[in-house]
């Protein structure tokens, strides 16, 4: 049953849950009210019987000369009719045998006594007994001590059908009222569920229209608890659209980059130059580098928008430092790392390895004695994601302001004496931009160059 319920829609689950609890609460409330009404009806009926009991007690406790030894006068007309269902009885307890005076309605029958445990003298007892004809009676009784006149037990009873009739009438009215209320609650619950879940239906229709190609984004205003979902869906669509657009751009760039080598090869082939084999090797090497470069960029662009991928920064940096310490062991370079544990980059580990690795490689080439790596978490603007701020410093010769800008250009090498292709820093710039970050060069407190890398983090 639970499995079948869990497979239902949210609307069905909310409706059935609300209907069940509403019905249960109304049923419990009905039972409680019915029990309270039964007690109130009995108390009200006992009060009515108590009026007649008081009249009989007064007649016995304060007898006049005319009534002494005689039967009490008629208390009410219904006590004069045989088996009318209304009875009274006065029993003198100190006489042997007990002397009994009763209403004409008892017609030579007697009322039984109520069973009480250690009753207080003069206390009015109430309860149900079986009376004449086997009918259930509601009875109250009181024992009084009239002094020299004797001890008496005064009883008044009436047919319990009156109480049962009143209780049954109330229960039918209560059931009809609560049934109407239950139907109204269930109907209003259905309307509330339908109205409350309408934003989800609008969201579903928006996603369906995007799938059909009718729109590109989910539009409209949503409640504050659904709006974040719509925003996330739009951001996911934007990310996918950006991945496709970047892949399309990289393919276009690759096609454009291959045009020149292909033209050279065609021209060489047409001219039947004796240097054709060498030219083919040269141009195919260029083409291979271009293909590798743009394919790598396309992969990075796709990975950068992968949802839910995070990488802890410190282990990656420490692994790179160990590698570069071995690379520069002959020069005796020292690498200092200062960053907190738990700092996480929102992206692939391989990309972080390429980003930090290129910067450490560049710093290691120019450093004289040491390289410093620091990283911290930079809070973003309000409602914006935080950023990872990494600073790589070296104590090398450094660069002036104009040279820093040139160093970030693709393929630009400021010093041909050092090994490299001039692509390291430009690759870092492009890769950081794909992740929505940036790379900036500044003067280092160590006297050399400081690379400031800004990336999204968790």
C-alpha positions in Angstrom: 0.0 0.0 0.0 2.8 2.4 0.9 4.6 1.5 -2.3 1.5 2.2 -4.3 1.0 5.5 -2.5 4.6 6.6 -3.1 4.2 6.0 -6.8 1.3 8.5 -7.0 1.7 12.1 -7.9 2.5 14.8 -5.3 -1.0 16.2 -5.7 -2.6 12.7 -5.0 -0.4 12.1 -2.0 -1.1 15.6 -0.5 -4.9 15.1 -1.2 -5.1 11.6 0.2 -3.0 12.6 3.3 -5.1 15.7 4.0 -8.4 13.7 3.4 -7.2 10.9 5.8 -6.2 13.2 8.6 -9.2 15.5 8.2 -11.5 12.4 8.4 -9.7 11.0 11.3 -9.7 14.2 13.3 -13.4 14.8 12.6 -14.2 11.2 13.6 -12.3 11.6 16.9 -14.0 15.0 17.5 -17.4 13.5 16.8 -16.8 10.7 19.3 -15.6 13.2 21.9 -18.6 15.5 21.3 -21.0 12.5 21.4 -19.5 11.4 24.8 -19.8 14.9 26.2 -23.4 15.2 25.0 -24.2 11.8 26.6 -22.9 13.0 29.9 -24.7 16.4 29.6 -28.0 14.7 28.7 -27.7 12.3 31.7 -26.9 15.3 34.0 -29.8 17.3 32.6 -32.2 14.3 33.0 -30.9 13.7 36.5 -31.6 17.4 37.3 -35.2 16.9 36.1 -35.6 13.7 38.3 -34.0 15.7 41.1 -36.9 18.1 41.2 -39.3 15.3 41.9 -36.9 13.8 44.4 -36.7 17.0 46.4 -40.5 17.2 46.5 -40.7 13.6 47.8 -37.9 14.2 50.3 -39.7 17.3 51.6 -42.9 15.4 52.1 -41.1 12.7 54.1 -38.7 14.9 56.1 -41.3 17.5 57.2 -44.6 15.7 57.5 -47.7 17.6 58.5 -50.5 16.3 60.6 -52.7 15.7 57.5 -50.0 13.9 55.5 -48.5 11.9 58.4 -48.7 8.2 57.6 -50.4 8.9 54.2 -49.0 8.5 50.7 -47.5 11.6 49.2 -49.6 13.6 46.9 -49.2 13.3 43.2 -45.9 14.8 42.1 -46.7 14.9 38.4 -49.5 13.4 36.2 -47.1 10.9 34.5 -46.6 9.1 37.9 -50.4 8.3 38.0 -50.5 6.2 34.8 -49.7 2.5 35.1 -46.3 1.6 33.6 -46.0 5.1 32.2 -42.2 4.9 32.5 -42.1 7.5 35.3 -41.9 6.0 38.8 -41.2 7.0 42.4 -40.9 4.9 45.5 -40.4 5.6 49.2 -39.1 2.8 51.4 -39.0 3.0 55.3 -35.8 1.1 56.1 -36.1 0.9 59.9 -39.4 -1.0 59.8 -39.6 -4.8 59.6 -40.7 -5.6 57.0 -39.8 -2.4 55.2 -42.8 -0.2 54.5 -43.1 0.8 50.8 -45.0 3.7 49.3 -44.9 4.0 45.5 -46.5 5.8 42.6 -49.5 4.3 40.9 -47.4 3.9 37.8 -45.5 1.1 39.4 -48.7 -1.0 39.6 -47.7 -3.4 42.4 -44.1 -3.6 41.3 -41.0 -2.3 43.0 -37.9 -0.5 42.1 -34.5 -2.1 42.8 -31.8 -0.3 44.7 -28.6 1.1 43.1 -25.4 -0.7 44.1 -23.0 1.8 45.7 -19.7 1.2 47.6 -19.6 3.0 51.0 -22.2 5.7 50.0 -22.2 8.9 52.1 -25.3 9.4 54.1 -27.7 11.8 52.3 -25.8 11.5 49.0 -27.8 11.4 45.9 -26.9 8.4 43.8 -27.7 7.9 40.1 -27.5 5.1 37.7 -29.3 2.6 35.4 -31.5 -0.2 36.6 -34.0 -2.7 35.0 -37.5 -1.7 35.9 -41.0 -3.0 35.3 -41.4 -4.9 32.0 -37.7 -5.3 31.7 -37.2 -1.7 30.6 -34.0 0.2 31.4 -34.6 3.0 33.8 -32.5 6.0 34.8 -32.9 6.4 38.5 -31.7 8.6 41.3 -32.1 7.8 45.0 -31.4 9.3 48.4 -31.4 7.9 51.9 -32.7 10.3 54.5 -32.9 10.2 58.3 -36.1 11.7 59.6 -35.2 11.2 63.3 -38.1 9.8 65.3 -40.0 9.5 62.0 -37.6 6.8 60.8 -35.1 6.3 57.9 -36.3 6.4 54.4 -35.0 5.6 50.9 -36.5 7.9 48.3 -36.2 6.8 44.6 -37.3 8.5 41.4 -36.9 6.8 38.0 -37.8 7.3 34.4 -37.5 5.3 31.2 -34.0 5.6 29.8 -35.4 5.6 26.3 -35.8 9.3 26.7 -32.0 9.7 27.1 -31.3 7.3 24.3 -33.6 9.2 22.0 -32.0 12.5 22.8 -28.5 11.0 22.3 -29.5 9.3 19.0 -31.0 12.5 17.7 -27.8 14.5 18.6 -25.6 11.8 17.0 -27.6 11.9 13.8 -27.4 15.7 13.7 -23.7 15.6 14.6 -23.0 13.0 11.9 -24.8 15.0 9.3 -23.0 18.1 10.3 -19.5 16.5 10.4 -20.2 14.7 7.1 -21.0 18.0 5.5 -17.9 19.5 7.1 -15.7 16.6 5.9 -17.0 16.9 2.3 -16.3 20.7 2.5 -12.8 20.1 3.9 -12.0 17.4 1.3 -13.3 19.7 -1.5 -11.3 22.7 -0.2 -8.2 20.5 0.2 -8.5 19.4 -3.4 -8.8 23.1 -4.5 -5.9 24.1 -2.3 -3.7 21.3 -3.6 -4.6 22.2 -7.2 -3.9 25.9 -6.5 -0.8 25.3 -4.5 0.8 23.0 -7.1 -0.1 25.2 -10.1 3.4 26.7 -10.2 4.8 23.2 -10.6 2.5 22.6 -13.5 3.5 25.9 -15.1 7.2 24.9 -14.6 6.5 21.5 -16.2 4.7 23.3 -19.2 7.7 25.6 -19.5 10.2 22.7 -19.6 8.0 20.9 -22.2 7.8 24.0 -24.4 11.6 24.2 -24.3 11.8 20.6 -25.3 9.5 21.3 -28.2 11.6 24.2 -29.2 8.9 26.8 -28.7 10.9 28.8 -26.1 14.5 28.9 -24.8 13.9 29.8 -21.2 11.3 29.3 -18.5 9.5 32.6 -18.2 7.1 33.9 -15.6 6.9 34.7 -11.9 7.0 31.9 -9.4 6.5 31.6 -5.6 9.7 32.0 -3.5 9.9 28.3 -2.9 9.6 27.3 -6.6 11.5 30.3 -8.1 15.0 28.8 -7.2 14.1 25.7 -9.1 13.1 27.7 -12.1 16.3 29.7 -11.8 18.4 26.5 -11.6 16.7 25.0 -14.6 17.4 28.2 -16.6 21.0 28.2 -15.5 21.3 24.6 -16.5 19.9 25.4 -19.9 22.3 28.4 -20.2 25.2 26.1 -19.3 24.3 23.5 -21.9 23.7 26.3 -24.5 27.1 27.7 -23.6 28.8 24.3 -23.9 27.3 23.9 -27.4 28.2 27.4 -28.4 31.8 27.0 -27.2 32.1 23.6 -28.9 30.8 25.3 -32.1 33.3 28.1 -31.7 36.2 25.7 -31.2 35.2 23.7 -34.2 35.1 27.0 -36.3 38.5 28.1 -34.9 40.0 24.7 -35.7 38.6 24.8 -39.3 40.0 28.3 -39.7 43.4 27.3 -38.2 43.7 24.3 -40.6 43.0 26.4 -43.7 46.5 27.8 -43.9 48.5 24.6 -43.6 46.1 22.9 -46.1 46.6 25.8 -48.5 50.4 25.5 -48.2 50.2 21.7 -48.9 48.0 22.2 -51.9 50.4 24.9 -53.3 53.4 22.7 -52.7 51.7 19.8 -54.4 50.7 21.9 -57.4 54.3 23.3 -57.8 55.8 19.8 -57.5 58.5 21.3 -55.2 61.4 18.9 -54.4 61.0 20.0 -50.7 57.4 18.6 -50.6 58.0 15.8 -48.1 59.7 18.2 -45.6 56.9 20.7 -46.1 54.3 18.0 -45.5 56.0 17.0 -42.2 56.2 20.7 -41.1 52.6 21.5 -41.9 51.1 18.3 -40.5 53.0 19.0 -37.3 51.3 22.4 -37.2 48.0 20.8 -37.9 48.4 18.2 -35.2 49.2 21.0 -32.6 46.2 23.0 -33.7 43.9 19.9 -33.5 45.2 19.0 -30.1 44.9 22.5 -28.8 41.3 23.1 -29.9 40.2 19.7 -28.8 41.7 20.2 -25.4 39.9 23.6 -25.2 36.6 21.9 -26.2 37.0 19.3 -23.5 37.8 21.9 -20.9 34.8 24.0 -21.9 32.6 20.9 -21.5 34.1 20.0 -18.1 33.9 23.5 -16.8 30.1 23.4 -16.8 29.8 19.9 -15.3 27.3 20.1 -12.5 28.4 19.0 -9.0 32.1 18.5 -9.7 34.5 19.8 -7.0 38.2 19.3 -6.3 40.0 19.9 -3.0 42.8 22.4 -3.7 45.5 21.6 -1.2 46.3 18.0 -2.2 46.6 19.1 -5.9 48.9 22.0 -5.0 51.1 19.8 -2.7 51.4 17.2 -5.4 52.5 19.8 -7.9 55.0 21.3 -5.5 56.6 17.9 -4.9 57.0 17.4 -8.6 58.5 20.9 -9.2 60.9 20.5 -6.3 62.3 17.4 -8.0 62.4 19.3 -11.4 64.4 22.2 -9.9 66.4 20.1 -7.3 69.7 21.1 -8.9 68.9 24.8 -8.5 67.9 24.3 -4.9 64.6 26.1 -5.2 62.2 26.0 -2.3 58.4 26.0 -2.6 56.3 27.3 0.3 52.6 26.4 0.5 50.1 28.3 2.7 46.4 27.4 2.4 43.6 26.1 4.6 42.3 22.6 4.5 38.9 22.0 2.9 39.3 24.7 0.3 37.5 23.3 -2.8 37.6 24.3 -6.5 34.3 24.0 -8.4 35.7 22.1 -11.3 37.8 19.1 -12.5 41.0 18.1 -10.8 42.8 17.9 -14.2 41.9 21.5 -15.0 43.1 22.8 -11.6 46.3 20.8 -12.1 46.8 22.6 -15.5 46.0 26.0 -14.1 48.3 25.8 -11.0 50.9 23.7 -12.8 51.5 26.3 -15.6 51.8 29.1 -13.0 54.2 27.1 -10.9 56.2 26.1 -14.0 56.5 29.7 -15.0 57.5 30.8 -11.5 60.0 28.1 -11.2 61.8 29.1 -14.4 62.3 32.6 -13.3 62.8 32.2 -9.5 66.2 32.6 -8.0 65.7 30.9 -4.6 62.1 30.3 -3.9 58.4 30.2 -4.9 55.5 30.9 -2.6 51.9 29.6 -3.1 49.0 30.9 -1.0 45.3 30.4 -1.4 42.2 31.6 0.4 38.4 31.7 0.0 37.1 35.1 -1.2 33.4 35.6 -0.4 31.4 36.7 -3.5 28.9 39.6 -3.7 25.5 39.2 -2.1 23.7 35.9 -3.3 26.8 35.1 -5.5 29.1 32.2 -5.3 32.5 32.6 -3.5 35.8 32.5 -5.3 39.1 30.8 -4.7 42.0 33.3 -4.7 45.4 31.8 -5.4 48.7 33.8 -5.4 51.9 32.4 -6.8 55.0 34.6 -6.0 58.6 34.2 -7.2 61.8 36.2 -6.4 62.9 36.4 -10.0 63.5 39.6 -12.0 59.8 40.3 -12.5 58.1 42.3 -15.3 57.1 45.9 -15.7 53.4 46.8 -16.3 53.6 46.7 -20.1 55.4 43.4 -20.2 52.8 41.8 -17.9 50.1 42.4 -20.5 52.3 41.0 -23.3 53.1 37.9 -21.2 49.4 37.0 -21.2 49.1 37.0 -25.0 49.0 33.6 -26.7 52.4 32.5 -28.1 54.2 35.5 -26.8 57.7 34.8 -25.3 59.5 37.7 -23.7 62.8 35.8 -23.3 63.8 33.3 -25.9 66.7 32.1 -23.7 64.3 30.2 -21.5 62.6 27.0 -22.8 58.8 27.1 -23.6 56.3 27.7 -26.2 54.8 30.9 -24.8 51.4 29.2 -24.4 51.5 28.5 -20.6 50.1 31.8 -19.3 47.7 32.3 -22.2 46.3 28.8 -21.6 45.7 29.7 -17.9 43.9 32.9 -19.0 41.6 31.0 -21.4 41.0 28.1 -19.0 40.2 30.5 -16.1 37.9 32.5 -18.3 36.0 29.3 -19.2 35.3 28.7 -15.5 34.3 32.3 -15.0 37.6 33.3 -13.3 40.6 35.4 -14.2 44.4 35.7 -14.1 46.2 38.9 -13.3 49.9 39.6 -13.0 51.3 42.0 -10.4 54.5 42.8 -8.6 55.4 40.3 -5.9 56.5 41.3 -2.4 59.4 38.8 -3.0 60.7 41.1 -5.7 59.6 39.0 -8.7 56.2 38.4 -10.3 53.0 37.6 -8.6 50.3 35.6 -10.5 46.8 36.1 -9.0 44.4 33.4 -10.1 40.7 33.8 -9.3 38.4 30.7 -9.7 35.0 29.6 -8.4 35.0 27.6 -5.3 32.5 25.9 -2.9 
